[in-house]
Amino acid sequence: MVNVHSYADSQDVADAVARYVIQHQNAALEKGNTFKIAISGGSLGKVLNKGLIANKENFANVKWSNWEVYFSDERLVPLNHEDSNYGLFNEMVLNSLRDNSVDLPKVITIEESLLTPDGSADDKIASDYEAKLPESLDLILLGCGPDGHTCSLFPGHKLLTENRRRIAYLQDSPKPPPRRVTFTFPVLFNSKNIAFVAEGAGKAAVLSRIFDEKDSGLPCELVNKGPVPVTWFVNDPAIQGVPVTATKY
Ligand SMILES: O=C1O[C@H](COP(=O)(O)O)[C@@H](O)[C@H](O)[C@H]1O
């Protein structure tokens, strides 16, 4: 099932995403001690900051120390590099938690010590991260690139058919930087919930393809067609022409 929620304002998108995350956090914590969430990089960092940190009501409802945070993809650069998805999360979320003396979530990163300048150990980095993944994630937060990529799964790339490895590496990402590791469809399709966040007129053309074309084959469309409930949070400029189908969170 795919639901689309659209809002005029970016803060409203961020607040809705945050409430949705907290709802899934609470559901997971009713069953156990940890909320296993995977996040993405790119524009999602700012959304998490606005919805979970700047919105004080949401902030108070997050049980940060019960979170286990994974990355749906990571760029193979040092963790303090400006291209690192961990680095973005650190800047947008973790630093604010430190400033507020809040107990930090457990954050599962790539093994930085395995990084080599020539990429010769990228396969090992992927295997190492795969070994750290839980069997199933409670929630995966995804972005949607203007080309329809999600995680580091790009249109037409051979990793779209990877059905054995849960974490794969690539050295030919069409979007820089070229070396990355990424969730594959086996991880996405074994999770409990997936949400996309996409904002801005720059995403309108690709959203129209994902929702209106029968078989675009775009990675985001393949996620929509999978077995996991998918929720999209978008702002109005991104959603022109796409039917909005659900009640707002
Ligand atoms: O390269 C990446 O891009 C996607 C989409 O980013 P956005 O800025 O268009 O939202 C992101 O989800 C992914 O994690 C990142 O590595």
The ligand as a MOL file (V3000), in Angstrom:
LIG
                    3D

  0  0  0     0  0            999 V3000
M  V30 BEGIN CTAB
M  V30 COUNTS 16 16 0 0 0
M  V30 BEGIN ATOM
M  V30 1 O 22.9400 10.7370 -2.9460 0
M  V30 2 C 21.9380 10.6520 -2.2620 0
M  V30 3 O 20.7640 11.1520 -2.7370 0
M  V30 4 C 19.4990 10.6930 -2.2370 0
M  V30 5 C 18.4650 11.7570 -2.5930 0
M  V30 6 O 18.8750 12.9910 -2.0250 0
M  V30 7 P 17.9630 14.3080 -2.0660 0
M  V30 8 O 18.9030 15.4080 -1.6190 0
M  V30 9 O 17.5000 14.4810 -3.4820 0
M  V30 10 O 16.8600 14.0920 -1.0900 0
M  V30 11 C 19.5810 10.4030 -0.7520 0
M  V30 12 O 18.3670 9.8400 -0.3260 0
M  V30 13 C 20.7470 9.4520 -0.5020 0
M  V30 14 O 20.8100 9.0670 0.8490 0
M  V30 15 C 22.0080 10.1640 -0.8840 0
M  V30 16 O 23.1740 9.4000 -0.6410 0
M  V30 END ATOM
M  V30 BEGIN BOND
M  V30 1 2 1 2
M  V30 2 1 2 3
M  V30 3 1 2 15
M  V30 4 1 3 4
M  V30 5 1 4 5
M  V30 6 1 4 11
M  V30 7 1 5 6
M  V30 8 1 6 7
M  V30 9 2 7 8
M  V30 10 1 7 9
M  V30 11 1 7 10
M  V30 12 1 11 12
M  V30 13 1 11 13
M  V30 14 1 13 14
M  V30 15 1 13 15
M  V30 16 1 15 16
M  V30 END BOND
M  V30 END CTAB
M  END
